[in-house]
Amino acid sequence: MGTYANMVLHKVLGTTFAAVKIAYTAMVWSLSKLDEINVLASEANWGWPEAVRYIFQPRGVNLMVAESAAEFVNIIGNRRIHTTIVDMDAEEADGLTMIKIIRMGYPLLPCILLTSAAGESLLGEALRLDVFSVIDKPVDMRVLREQLNRLFIKKYNSSVFSE
């Protein structure tokens, strides 16, 4: 029986509130229970993906690293990605260009931008592109974990990155 039919049935029985509460609880439970968590990051020439794996592995989070813009787009198109971590200083395509490409096909996908020069114009463009967070390099892993925790609680109702 469909959700609407269940609500009508429960309303007739005088238990509309209970039915809505049960439906809401089931929805929250399904959102907070992520079977597979995938984070996609751009390739970096400074070894941070290995450091990020230290945060991800104990939590069962898959870190995928794309070596090019084309590979980045291909992975997003073929896998469920929960967030991206993009390096502003990437050699092939800078982070803002990559986020513009992401926004064309996936406007709601959360993005975290890493940068060694967080100037006013970069922060303005990041705000315009709805970047979740801009983090200074060198990346403080505690700050990255805190931002991931904020993102996953807000977007997925999941505390997978909590301490």
Stockholm file with secondary structure:
# STOCKHOLM 1.0

chainA/1-163         MGTYANMVLHKVLGTTFAAVKIAYTAMVWSLSKLDEINVLASEANWGWPEAVRYIFQPRGVNLMVAESAAEFVNIIGNRRIHTTIVDMDAEEADGLTMIKIIRMGYPLLPCILLTSAAGESLLGEALRLDVFSVIDKPVDMRVLREQLNRLFIKKYNSSVFSE
#=GR chainA/1-163 SS CCHHHHHHHHHHTTCHHHHHHHHHHHHHHHHHCCSCEEEEEECCTTSHHHHHHHHHGGGTEEEEEESSHHHHHHHHHHSCCSEEEEETTCSSSCHHHHHHHHHHHCTTCCEEEEESCCCHHHHHHHHHTTCSEEEESSCCHHHHHHHHHHHHHHHHCCCTTCC
#=GC SS_cons         CCHHHHHHHHHHTTCHHHHHHHHHHHHHHHHHCCSCEEEEEECCTTSHHHHHHHHHGGGTEEEEEESSHHHHHHHHHHSCCSEEEEETTCSSSCHHHHHHHHHHHCTTCCEEEEESCCCHHHHHHHHHTTCSEEEESSCCHHHHHHHHHHHHHHHHCCCTTCC
//
